Amino acid sequence: MGNFITSTSFITPSAITAKTANASYPVTNVNDYTHPQRTYKATAVNADQWIKFDLGATPPAVAAIVIDNTNVSSLEIRAHASDLGDTAGTWDSGASYRPTAYTVSTDPVDGRYKLYVAPAQTYRWWLINCAATATIPTGGTWTVGGIALLSAITTWTINAEFPYEVARCRR
């Protein structure tokens, strides 16, 4: 197991939009990362969907992105200084930050599909794309429980010993 990574430095986007969104599961749910079962759901059956974040005129550096409780096999992350519009293909060719697709994996602790990426980049606009080639293993539309954009992370040099307990906040 890799070292634990923690953060309390969450970035609040000035706007979040999506290609399509079910009215009962709006895209703003992805910013409620403390409730991963309150999902965003696309309305289109195909996998060619995206979520776009505007971090404002003076964007902070994005140290890491955590995507929790999704149902796809791979995601693409794109970033650029200006908005490249609403076509994923334009972002694929024009974005300043456009690494290859990332494989989403299952978290052995809670069984949810998750992705952790540490881009360490500073751009105003970020697009997370569920490409048309992605496999949706459960359900017919893309769902996401939470997307956390982090401005700072801490990687532990020594992990807690197994077995450890996951603490849950009580309200």
C-alpha positions as CSV (number, residue, x, y, z in Angstrom):
1,M,0.0,0.0,0.0
2,G,1.3,3.5,-0.8
3,N,1.7,6.3,1.7
4,F,-1.4,8.0,3.0
5,I,-2.2,11.4,1.4
6,T,-4.3,13.9,3.3
7,S,-5.5,17.5,2.7
8,T,-7.6,20.2,4.2
9,S,-7.0,22.7,1.4
10,F,-10.1,22.4,-0.8
11,I,-10.6,24.7,-3.8
12,T,-14.0,26.2,-4.3
13,P,-14.7,26.7,-8.0
14,S,-16.5,29.9,-9.0
15,A,-18.6,27.8,-11.5
16,I,-19.3,24.1,-12.3
17,T,-21.0,23.1,-15.5
18,A,-21.6,19.8,-17.3
19,K,-22.5,18.7,-20.8
20,T,-25.7,17.1,-19.5
21,A,-27.2,16.8,-16.1
22,N,-30.2,15.0,-14.6
23,A,-32.3,17.6,-12.8
24,S,-32.6,15.3,-9.8
25,Y,-28.8,14.8,-9.7
26,P,-27.3,18.2,-10.6
27,V,-23.6,18.8,-11.3
28,T,-23.2,20.9,-8.2
29,N,-23.4,17.6,-6.2
30,V,-19.8,16.9,-7.2
31,N,-18.7,19.8,-5.0
32,D,-20.4,18.2,-2.0
33,Y,-17.5,15.7,-1.5
34,T,-18.6,14.9,2.1
35,H,-21.6,13.0,0.7
36,P,-20.4,10.7,-2.1
37,Q,-23.8,9.1,-2.4
38,R,-25.4,12.5,-3.5
39,T,-24.2,11.9,-7.1
40,Y,-24.2,13.9,-10.3
41,K,-25.7,12.0,-13.2
42,A,-25.5,12.7,-16.8
43,T,-28.7,12.4,-18.9
44,A,-27.1,11.0,-22.0
45,V,-26.7,7.2,-22.2
46,N,-23.3,7.4,-24.0
47,A,-20.1,8.0,-22.2
48,D,-19.0,11.1,-24.0
49,Q,-19.7,13.5,-21.1
50,W,-17.7,16.2,-19.3
51,I,-17.7,18.3,-16.1
52,K,-16.0,21.8,-16.3
53,F,-14.7,23.9,-13.4
54,D,-13.9,27.6,-13.5
55,L,-11.5,28.5,-10.7
56,G,-11.8,32.2,-11.2
57,A,-9.6,35.0,-12.5
58,T,-6.8,34.3,-10.1
59,P,-6.8,30.5,-9.9
60,P,-4.8,28.6,-7.2
61,A,-2.4,25.8,-8.2
62,V,-4.2,22.5,-8.3
63,A,-2.0,20.1,-6.3
64,A,-4.4,17.1,-6.6
65,I,-7.8,16.0,-7.9
66,V,-9.8,13.3,-6.2
67,I,-12.7,11.8,-7.9
68,D,-14.9,9.6,-5.7
69,N,-17.7,7.2,-6.4
70,T,-17.7,7.2,-10.1
71,N,-18.9,4.4,-12.4
72,V,-16.5,4.6,-15.4
73,S,-13.3,2.8,-16.3
74,S,-11.2,5.8,-17.4
75,L,-11.3,9.6,-17.2
76,E,-9.4,12.4,-19.0
77,I,-8.4,15.6,-17.2
78,R,-7.7,18.7,-19.2
79,A,-6.8,22.3,-18.2
80,H,-6.2,25.6,-19.9
81,A,-5.9,29.3,-19.1
82,S,-9.1,30.2,-21.0
83,D,-12.4,28.4,-21.6
84,L,-12.1,26.2,-24.7
85,G,-15.9,25.8,-25.1
86,D,-18.2,22.9,-24.7
87,T,-16.7,20.3,-27.1
88,A,-14.4,17.7,-25.6
89,G,-12.5,17.4,-28.9
90,T,-11.5,21.1,-28.7
91,W,-10.1,20.5,-25.2
92,D,-8.3,17.3,-26.4
93,S,-6.4,19.3,-29.0
94,G,-6.2,22.8,-27.4
95,A,-5.7,22.3,-23.7
96,S,-2.3,23.2,-22.2
97,Y,-2.5,20.3,-19.8
98,R,-3.7,17.1,-21.4
99,P,-2.1,13.9,-20.2
100,T,-3.3,10.5,-21.4
101,A,-6.5,8.9,-19.9
102,Y,-6.3,7.8,-16.3
103,T,-7.6,4.4,-15.2
104,V,-10.2,4.5,-12.4
105,S,-9.7,1.8,-9.7
106,T,-11.7,0.3,-6.9
107,D,-10.9,1.5,-3.3
108,P,-10.4,-1.7,-1.3
109,V,-11.6,0.0,1.9
110,D,-15.1,1.1,0.7
111,G,-15.5,-0.5,-2.7
112,R,-16.1,2.7,-4.6
113,Y,-14.4,3.5,-7.9
114,K,-12.0,6.4,-7.3
115,L,-9.2,8.3,-9.0
116,Y,-6.4,10.4,-7.5
117,V,-4.3,12.6,-9.8
118,A,-1.6,15.1,-8.7
119,P,-1.2,17.5,-11.6
120,A,0.5,20.4,-9.7
121,Q,-0.7,22.9,-12.4
122,T,-2.2,26.4,-12.3
123,Y,-5.0,27.0,-14.8
124,R,-8.3,28.7,-14.5
125,W,-10.4,26.1,-16.5
126,W,-10.4,22.4,-15.7
127,L,-12.4,19.8,-17.7
128,I,-12.9,16.2,-16.6
129,N,-14.0,14.1,-19.5
130,C,-15.6,10.7,-19.6
131,A,-14.5,9.8,-23.1
132,A,-16.7,8.0,-25.5
133,T,-14.4,4.9,-25.3
134,A,-14.8,4.6,-21.5
135,T,-16.6,1.6,-20.1
136,I,-19.5,2.3,-17.8
137,P,-19.6,-0.9,-15.6
138,T,-22.8,-0.1,-13.7
139,G,-25.8,1.8,-15.0
140,G,-26.2,3.5,-18.4
141,T,-25.1,7.1,-17.6
142,W,-21.9,8.6,-16.0
143,T,-22.3,9.3,-12.3
144,V,-19.9,11.0,-9.9
145,G,-20.2,11.3,-6.1
146,G,-17.6,13.9,-5.6
147,I,-14.7,15.8,-7.1
148,A,-12.3,17.5,-4.8
149,L,-9.8,20.0,-6.2
150,L,-7.0,20.4,-3.6
151,S,-4.5,23.3,-3.4
152,A,-2.1,21.4,-1.0
153,I,-1.5,17.8,0.0
154,T,0.5,16.1,2.7
155,T,2.0,12.7,2.0
156,W,2.7,10.8,5.2
157,T,6.2,9.4,5.6
158,I,4.9,6.7,8.0
159,N,1.5,5.2,7.6
160,A,-0.8,4.0,10.4
161,E,-0.3,0.3,11.1
162,F,-2.9,-2.2,9.9
163,P,-5.5,-2.9,11.1
164,Y,-6.5,0.8,11.4
165,E,-10.0,2.2,11.8
166,V,-11.5,4.8,9.5
167,A,-12.9,7.6,11.7
168,R,-16.3,8.9,10.7
169,C,-17.6,12.3,11.6
170,R,-20.8,12.4,13.6
171,R,-23.2,15.2,13.3
